[in-house]
Structure formats: C-alpha cells, structure tokens
Amino acid sequence: MIKHGIFRQQLDFMVSKGATIRYAKTLFLDCKISFPNHNADQTITFIETITKSIIKKRKVNQGTTQTNLKLIKNELLNNQKEHKFIYQEPTTKDLQTSGRFRYWSLF
C-alpha cells in the first residue's frame, strides 16, 4: 500500500519542495490508506493475515536470535579451555612443512 501512487502523492504534498520522500520522517503516518472497492472484505482479510504472519515470524526470529546470543555468551564465559592462545607469525619453514607454501628454486 505504501508503494501505491495515491499514497506517494499524499506524501509528496506533505514534504517540502526540493526534499525527497526519505526526509518525510513520520509524515507517512498522516497519509490516508486507500482500499479497493472490489472485494474489499477479502482484501482486508488478506492484508490482516499477511500482517499477522509477518508479526509471528518476527517474534520467532527474535526468540531464536536471543537463544543464539545466550548460547554464544555461555560458550564464551563458561566453556573456555585452560590453554591460552598466542598468535605467532609462521616461519617459512613452518609453511613448507605444512604444505601450504612450496619453494621452487629459480636456478
């Protein structure tokens, strides 16, 4: 509905000249929403169903995100090993022995 031409015209009239619609902030809340005359009840029911399903999916995603964040936090706080990791630059010999770097003689 926000992409409909009538909605955009209303918003254009509310936003000052020279500004883009992006600077309308919350003026879109004052716009009237047009509903179709044909099958209005079915259209409203359809839109309600879509909106409810979007809200449910966002709640599920939010719950999943919170669960994942708790698991990560628990892993970081409680599941650390005694060994401290210290990064060291590998030497060329280390790279050659691991097979990641091959040295070919130019001669």
MIROTI-940970 format. One record per residue: residue number from 1; residue in one letter; x, y, z of N, C-alpha, C, O, CB in turn. Coordinates in pm, whole numbers. Glycine has a CB too. Layout:
<nodes>
NUM	A	X	Y	Z	X	Y	Z	X	Y	Z	X	Y	Z	X	Y	Z
...
</nodes>
This chain:
<nodes>
1	M	82	-120	0	0	0	0	86	126	0	48	228	-56	-93	0	120
2	I	202	116	63	290	233	68	344	265	-71	377	380	-99	405	209	166
3	K	353	166	-158	405	188	-293	296	240	-389	328	275	-503	463	58	-347
4	H	173	246	-346	64	290	-432	81	438	-467	130	516	-385	-73	266	-365
5	G	41	475	-587	56	612	-636	-15	716	-552	38	825	-531	7	620	-776
6	I	-135	684	-505	-212	779	-425	-138	809	-293	-131	924	-250	-355	724	-396
7	F	-85	707	-232	-10	725	-108	111	813	-131	139	903	-52	33	589	-51
8	R	183	787	-239	303	866	-269	268	1011	-300	343	1101	-262	379	805	-388
9	Q	156	1035	-368	114	1172	-395	86	1248	-266	126	1363	-251	-10	1173	-485
10	Q	16	1182	-174	-12	1246	-46	117	1284	25	130	1395	77	-96	1154	43
11	L	210	1193	26	338	1217	94	417	1328	25	482	1408	92	420	1088	98
12	D	411	1333	-108	479	1439	-182	424	1576	-144	501	1671	-132	464	1418	-333
13	F	293	1587	-123	233	1715	-86	270	1754	57	272	1873	89	83	1708	-101
14	M	298	1657	143	332	1686	283	478	1725	300	513	1801	391	302	1565	370
15	V	565	1674	212	708	1703	221	736	1833	147	680	1856	39	793	1585	162
16	S	822	1918	203	850	2046	141	917	2028	5	979	1925	-21	939	2131	232
17	K	903	2127	-79	959	2123	-214	1111	2109	-207	1176	2170	-123	920	2249	-294
18	G	1166	2030	-296	1310	2011	-302	1360	1898	-213	1472	1852	-231	1378	2138	-265
19	A	1280	1854	-118	1320	1745	-31	1272	1614	-91	1172	1611	-163	1264	1764	113
20	T	1342	1508	-62	1299	1378	-111	1205	1314	-9	1194	1359	105	1420	1287	-139
21	I	1139	1209	-51	1045	1139	36	1119	1081	157	1058	1063	263	973	1026	-42
22	R	1245	1054	144	1322	998	256	1328	1092	375	1350	1049	488	1463	964	210
23	Y	1309	1221	350	1313	1318	458	1175	1343	518	1157	1438	594	1372	1448	409
24	A	1080	1259	485	943	1276	534	928	1235	680	827	1266	742	847	1197	448
25	K	1025	1166	734	1026	1118	872	898	1040	901	877	934	843	1040	1235	971
26	T	812	1089	990	691	1014	1027	566	1072	963	455	1040	1006	675	1013	1179
27	L	581	1156	861	465	1214	795	379	1108	726	260	1130	703	509	1318	694
28	F	439	995	693	363	890	625	250	838	714	153	782	663	455	775	585
29	L	261	856	846	156	810	936	28	893	921	-80	848	959	205	816	1080
30	D	41	1014	866	-76	1101	846	-146	1076	714	-254	1131	690	-35	1246	854
31	C	-89	994	628	-148	966	497	-268	872	511	-272	786	599	-44	905	402
32	K	-363	892	424	-480	804	418	-445	682	335	-377	693	233	-605	878	358
33	I	-490	566	379	-465	442	306	-589	410	224	-700	404	276	-429	325	404
34	S	-569	391	95	-682	361	8	-705	211	1	-611	132	-12	-659	419	-134
35	F	-832	173	9	-869	33	-5	-945	16	-135	-1015	108	-178	-953	-14	117
36	P	-933	-97	-197	-1004	-119	-323	-1154	-132	-300	-1199	-175	-194	-950	-244	-393
37	N	-1230	-94	-401	-1375	-107	-394	-1420	-249	-424	-1523	-294	-374	-1442	-9	-491
38	H	-1344	-320	-504	-1378	-454	-546	-1323	-555	-445	-1204	-554	-416	-1323	-484	-688
39	N	-1408	-641	-391	-1370	-743	-292	-1298	-682	-171	-1194	-732	-128	-1279	-849	-358
40	A	-1355	-577	-116	-1291	-505	-6	-1273	-594	117	-1168	-592	181	-1373	-381	31
41	D	-1375	-673	151	-1366	-759	269	-1256	-864	254	-1180	-889	347	-1501	-827	295
42	Q	-1249	-924	136	-1145	-1024	112	-1006	-960	116	-911	-1019	167	-1168	-1094	-22
43	T	-995	-840	61	-866	-772	59	-821	-738	201	-704	-757	235	-874	-644	-25
44	I	-913	-688	282	-879	-653	420	-839	-778	498	-742	-776	573	-997	-582	490
45	T	-913	-887	481	-880	-1013	547	-743	-1063	503	-663	-1110	585	-987	-1119	518
46	F	-716	-1052	374	-587	-1096	320	-473	-1015	381	-371	-1071	422	-585	-1083	166
47	I	-489	-884	386	-385	-797	441	-366	-824	591	-253	-825	639	-422	-648	419
48	E	-475	-847	663	-464	-881	805	-387	-1010	826	-302	-1020	914	-604	-893	868
49	T	-416	-1109	742	-348	-1239	753	-199	-1224	726	-117	-1280	799	-410	-1340	656
50	I	-165	-1151	623	-23	-1129	591	47	-1056	705	157	-1093	744	-8	-1049	460
51	T	-17	-953	757	43	-874	865	64	-961	989	169	-954	1053	-45	-753	899
52	K	-36	-1041	1025	-24	-1128	1142	89	-1231	1124	163	-1259	1218	-157	-1200	1168
53	S	101	-1286	1003	207	-1384	980	345	-1319	987	440	-1381	1035	187	-1452	843
54	I	358	-1196	939	486	-1124	948	522	-1101	1094	637	-1120	1134	479	-989	872
55	I	424	-1060	1174	448	-1035	1317	490	-1164	1387	583	-1163	1467	323	-976	1384
56	K	422	-1275	1357	457	-1403	1419	598	-1445	1382	674	-1492	1467	358	-1511	1378
57	K	634	-1430	1254	768	-1470	1210	875	-1384	1275	982	-1435	1308	779	-1460	1058
58	R	848	-1256	1293	946	-1168	1358	964	-1207	1504	1075	-1203	1556	903	-1021	1348
59	K	855	-1244	1569	866	-1288	1709	948	-1416	1719	1031	-1430	1809	726	-1309	1770
60	V	924	-1510	1627	1001	-1635	1626	1149	-1605	1601	1235	-1659	1669	946	-1732	1518
61	N	1177	-1519	1504	1316	-1484	1473	1383	-1414	1591	1500	-1437	1620	1323	-1394	1349
62	Q	1307	-1328	1659	1362	-1258	1774	1395	-1356	1885	1500	-1345	1949	1263	-1152	1824
63	G	1307	-1454	1907	1333	-1556	2008	1454	-1640	1973	1535	-1672	2060	1212	-1645	2025
64	T	1466	-1677	1846	1580	-1755	1801	1710	-1676	1818	1811	-1731	1860	1562	-1796	1654
65	T	1706	-1549	1785	1824	-1464	1799	1865	-1455	1945	1984	-1466	1977	1797	-1324	1742
66	Q	1768	-1436	2034	1800	-1427	2177	1860	-1558	2228	1955	-1557	2306	1674	-1392	2258
67	T	1804	-1671	2184	1857	-1802	2223	2000	-1819	2175	2086	-1865	2250	1768	-1915	2169
68	N	2025	-1782	2050	2161	-1793	1995	2259	-1705	2071	2372	-1747	2098	2162	-1756	1847
69	L	2218	-1584	2104	2307	-1494	2178	2338	-1549	2317	2450	-1537	2365	2243	-1354	2191
70	K	2239	-1611	2382	2262	-1672	2513	2359	-1789	2502	2447	-1805	2586	2130	-1720	2574
71	L	2344	-1871	2398	2435	-1984	2378	2578	-1937	2354	2673	-1993	2408	2388	-2070	2261
72	I	2593	-1834	2273	2726	-1781	2244	2789	-1723	2371	2906	-1746	2399	2720	-1673	2134
73	K	2710	-1648	2447	2760	-1589	2570	2802	-1697	2669	2907	-1688	2733	2654	-1497	2634
74	N	2719	-1801	2680	2751	-1913	2769	2881	-1981	2726	2965	-2015	2809	2636	-2014	2771
75	E	2896	-2002	2596	3017	-2066	2543	3140	-1981	2575	3244	-2034	2615	3004	-2087	2390
76	L	3128	-1851	2556	3243	-1764	2581	3278	-1753	2729	3395	-1745	2765	3216	-1626	2526
77	L	3177	-1754	2814	3203	-1735	2957	3238	-1864	3030	3323	-1863	3119	3083	-1674	3022
78	N	3175	-1974	2993	3187	-2096	3074	3261	-2211	3008	3294	-2308	3077	3053	-2142	3111
79	N	3288	-2205	2882	3343	-2321	2814	3483	-2297	2757	3518	-2351	2653	3250	-2362	2703
80	Q	3560	-2217	2825	3694	-2188	2776	3793	-2292	2827	3777	-2345	2937	3738	-2048	2819
81	K	3893	-2320	2748	3997	-2415	2786	4105	-2342	2862	4115	-2219	2856	4056	-2487	2661
82	E	4185	-2417	2933	4293	-2359	3014	4404	-2301	2928	4472	-2207	2968	4349	-2464	3107
83	H	4422	-2359	2810	4531	-2317	2723	4502	-2178	2667	4395	-2155	2611	4552	-2419	2609
84	K	4596	-2087	2681	4583	-1952	2626	4640	-1952	2485	4751	-2002	2463	4656	-1848	2716
85	F	4567	-1897	2393	4612	-1890	2254	4698	-1766	2236	4658	-1655	2271	4492	-1888	2157
86	I	4816	-1786	2180	4905	-1675	2150	4940	-1685	2002	4995	-1785	1957	5034	-1678	2240
87	Y	4907	-1581	1928	4933	-1582	1785	5080	-1553	1758	5139	-1461	1815	4843	-1480	1713
88	Q	5137	-1634	1669	5275	-1611	1625	5277	-1621	1473	5212	-1707	1414	5374	-1714	1690
89	E	5351	-1532	1414	5368	-1537	1268	5438	-1666	1231	5539	-1701	1292	5447	-1414	1217
90	P	5388	-1738	1131	5457	-1862	1091	5585	-1830	1016	5596	-1730	945	5365	-1949	1005
91	T	5681	-1917	1033	5806	-1902	960	5792	-1970	823	5697	-2046	801	5926	-1962	1041
92	T	5885	-1944	734	5878	-2008	603	5895	-2159	616	5838	-2235	538	5985	-1950	509
93	K	5975	-2203	713	5993	-2346	736	5861	-2411	779	5827	-2520	734	6103	-2371	842
94	D	5785	-2341	867	5654	-2392	909	5560	-2405	790	5486	-2503	778	5592	-2299	1015
95	L	5564	-2307	701	5477	-2311	583	5517	-2423	488	5431	-2489	430	5482	-2177	509
96	Q	5647	-2445	473	5694	-2553	386	5657	-2689	441	5614	-2776	366	5846	-2544	367
97	T	5672	-2708	571	5642	-2840	629	5492	-2867	631	5450	-2983	623	5697	-2849	771
98	S	5413	-2765	640	5268	-2787	641	5213	-2806	500	5098	-2847	483	5197	-2671	709
99	G	5294	-2777	399	5249	-2795	261	5173	-2676	206	5117	-2683	97	5163	-2917	252
100	R	5170	-2569	279	5097	-2451	235	5182	-2359	147	5130	-2272	78	5045	-2375	354
101	F	5309	-2380	152	5399	-2295	77	5507	-2382	16	5575	-2457	86	5461	-2185	168
102	R	5523	-2371	-112	5624	-2452	-178	5730	-2360	-236	5700	-2258	-298	5562	-2541	-289
103	Y	5851	-2397	-213	5962	-2317	-260	6023	-2384	-381	6072	-2497	-373	6066	-2295	-149
104	W	6020	-2314	-491	6084	-2366	-610	6210	-2284	-636	6209	-2161	-632	5988	-2362	-733
105	S	6311	-2351	-661	6438	-2284	-688	6431	-2216	-825	6381	-2273	-922	6557	-2384	-681
106	L	6481	-2097	-830	6483	-2024	-958	6599	-2067	-1044	6606	-2029	-1161	6488	-1875	-935
107	F	6692	-2143	-990	6811	-2182	-1064	6801	-2324	-1112	6893	-2374	-1177	6936	-2165	-979
</nodes>
